[in-house]
Structure formats: C-alpha cells, structure tokens
Amino acid sequence: MIHILTLTYLAAPDVVAAHLPEHKAWLRDHADKGRILLSGPRPDGGAVIVTADLDDTQVRELVESDPWHLLGLVSYGLTAFEARRTSPGVVTSPEPDAGVLLINVATTNNAAETVDTLASAVEHVAATADGFLGSRLLTSVEGDAVINLAAWSDEQRFAAIFDDSEFSRRYKAFAETTTGAKFRLYRTSRVITPAR
C-alpha cells in the first residue's frame, strides 16, 4: 500500500526548525532506500510524506524512526491506498522487483511526426498488452530526438508485444520517421536524492 503521512506540528516553529537537519537526513536516507517517494511542507503548516509500497509494519517503523516523532515535535495522520496506476519512471516498490523501464531514444528530423507515429504504437499497446504500466513521450528541446519511457511489469510481457502484428506495423511506421532508434530495458540500481 502507498501511504500518505500528514505531519502536524506539536511544537513551536522555531523548535521544529531547530531539529530540521536531523529530519532532513532521515528523509534523504529513506528516499535513497526507496521508501519515501515524495515529501515536503504544507503551505498551511505541517508536512506531507508519500511512501513507496510498504506494509503497515514498515510504515510504523518508518514513522517511529523519524527524529521529529522521537522528540514529540509532530503527530502523524495516515491515509493508505492501493496504487493501481503510476506515471512511467515512478517506482513504488522499495525493493527490486521484476518490473522494467523501457527507454527508447530516436533521432529525427520531424519530432511532431515521430511523436504521432510512436504515440499510435504506444496507444495500441495501452489498449491491448498485459503488463503495460504506462508511457511518457518526450521531445528534446532541440527537436531532434524523441524519448519513450515506458514501464512494464516484467521483461517477458514487454517482449510479447513484438508478437502482435498490429503493434509491429505501427512500430515500423514510427521507425520510418526516425534517423535512428535504439531501446534498452532498465531496472533501478540505486536512488540518490538531493542533499538539501
């Protein structure tokens, strides 16, 4: 389950701020371990943390290790939900799993045409392929390259799309708009978050 943790300050702002460095170090450590996906202050005071896919025991241990919690500076509210959709590139599992991220880089002389033809292939996959978790198409600032980031549940399901003749037809149309294209599958090896 993904958990949204809502922190409410129980101490004066200057007391909370005095212990911010320890809290930030704790946040970074858990973000680097893949346990925390997002965190930040709320405009009305307090803060929010969004966890990776953790069980109740892991979330309790996470909260109980927060220096602000240990010092009694915050209380935690909790909302849990099952993440059924994620944006490509967002990995919700803190531990390596079978999921893969496709990165397809294509050079082109006509980015708009390349994006349109690639989108046609990806939309077909989105409607028909098991294990497809989502895609994001990017165009270089210079307009000479298109990148497709696509998340898949596993390598085998990704490979199965090449057995689909309609996908192959659409992918060939995409390839004809490029001056070169190459894809690779990736798994997360390490996460490094900002040191601030």
N, C-alpha and C positions, 0 to 999 in steps of 0.2 A: 504494500500500500504506500501511496505517496502521502506525506503528512504536511499540513500547513501548520506551522507553530507560530502562535501570536504571543509576542513578549509584551508584558505590561510592566512598566517601571514601578517599583515599590519604594524607591529611594529618590532623594533629590537629584536633579540632573547633574549637578557637579560631582556627586558621589558616584553615580553611574559612569560619568565621563572619566573619573579618576581610575577606573578599572577597565577602561576600553581596550588598552593594549593587550591584556590577557584574553579578553573576549575575542578580539580580532585574531589573535594567534590560534585560539580554539576553532574559530570559524574556518580559517585557512587550512588547518590540519585536517578537519573533516571534509572540506571541499576537495582537497587534494586526494583524499581517500575515496572520493565519490559518494560520500554520504549526504552532503549538503549540495543542492543544485543551485539555489538562489538564497540571498539574504540581503537585508537592508532595513534602514529606518523607515517608519511610517511618518507621514507629514504631521499627523496629529499627536505624535509621541509614541514611544514603544518601537517595536521592530517586528519583522516577519522573517521566518526561515521556511524554505521549502526543501523537504528532504528527498532523497532518492527513494527507491522502492525498498522500504525497511519494514521489518515486523515490529510488533508492539514492544517486545523486549529491547530491540536495538534502538528504538526511539526513546524509550525510558532511559536507557544507558547514555544515550546522546545528551538528553536534557540534563540528567544528573551530573554529567561531567562539565557542563558549562560553568566557568568561573562566576558569572553573574548569578546563576542559580545557587551555586555553593555558598555565595556570600549573602544570599537572600535579597538581592537587588531587583529581581524580576520574578514574575509569575508567568507560567506558560499556559496558554489555551491551545487546544489541539483539534484539528479537523482532518480526517483521513478520507481518502478516496482511491478508487482503483483507476489507474491511468490506462485508458484504452487507446489513446492517440497521443503521439508526441511529434514535435517538429523534428525533421531529419537532422541528425547530428546531436540531438539531446539523448544522452544515455542515462536511463533512470536506474539501472542496476549498479550497485556499488561494487559488485564482484563481476569479473569477466564471465560472459555467457556465450552462447552460440551466435549471437547477433553480429551482423557485419554491416559496415557502411561502405557503399559504393561511391567512389569519386571518379567521375568520368570527365575528362578535360578534352575539349575540342577547340581547335583553332578554326577561324572562319573569316571570310570576307564580308559576310552578311549576318550579323548577330541576330537580327529580328527573325530572319528566315530559319536560322539554325534553332533558335528557341522554339519557334512554332512547330517545326517538324519533330523536335525532341519531345516537346510537350504532348504531341499526338501519341508518340510511343509510350510515354510515361502514363498518360491518361488511360490508355488501353490496359497497361499493367495494373493500374489502380483499380480498374473495374473487374479484372479477371484473375489476378495472380494471388495465390496463397502466400502468406509470409511477407508481403509488401507492407511496410510500415509508414511510408511517406517519402516525398521527394521535395527538393528545393532546387530550382534552376537559377543560376547566377550568370550575369554577363559582366565581363571585365569592364573597367572604367574606360579603357581604350576602345572597346567594342570589337576586339579581335579574338576573343575567346569566350566560350560558354562552359560552365561547370554544372554538372548534375550531382548533387548529394542525395543519395537515396538509402534509406535504412531498410534492412531486411532481417527477418527473424533468424535466418541461418543461410549458409552458403549454398546448400542443396536446393532450397526453394528459389534462390536467386538464379541458379544455373538452369532451372526448369523453364524459365521464360524463353530461352533460346529454342525450345521445342515447339513454341507457339508460332505458327506460320504468319498470323496477323501481326504479332509483335515484330517478327523478323522483317516483314515487309515495311513496317513503319520505321524500324531502326535503320534499314537500308536507305530509306528516303532521307532520314536525318544525316546519315554518313555522307550522302551525296552533296550536302550543303556545307561540308567541312573541308578544310585543307589538311586536316589530320585529327585523329581522335584516339584516345587510349584510356582504358578504365582499369582500375585496380580495386580490390576489396580490402578493407582495413578493419582491425579491431583496436579498441582502446588499449594502449600500453601503459600510459601514465597521464595523469592530470596535474597541471600546475596552474594555480590561481594567482591573481595579483597579490603582491606583498604590500598591501595598503589597507 
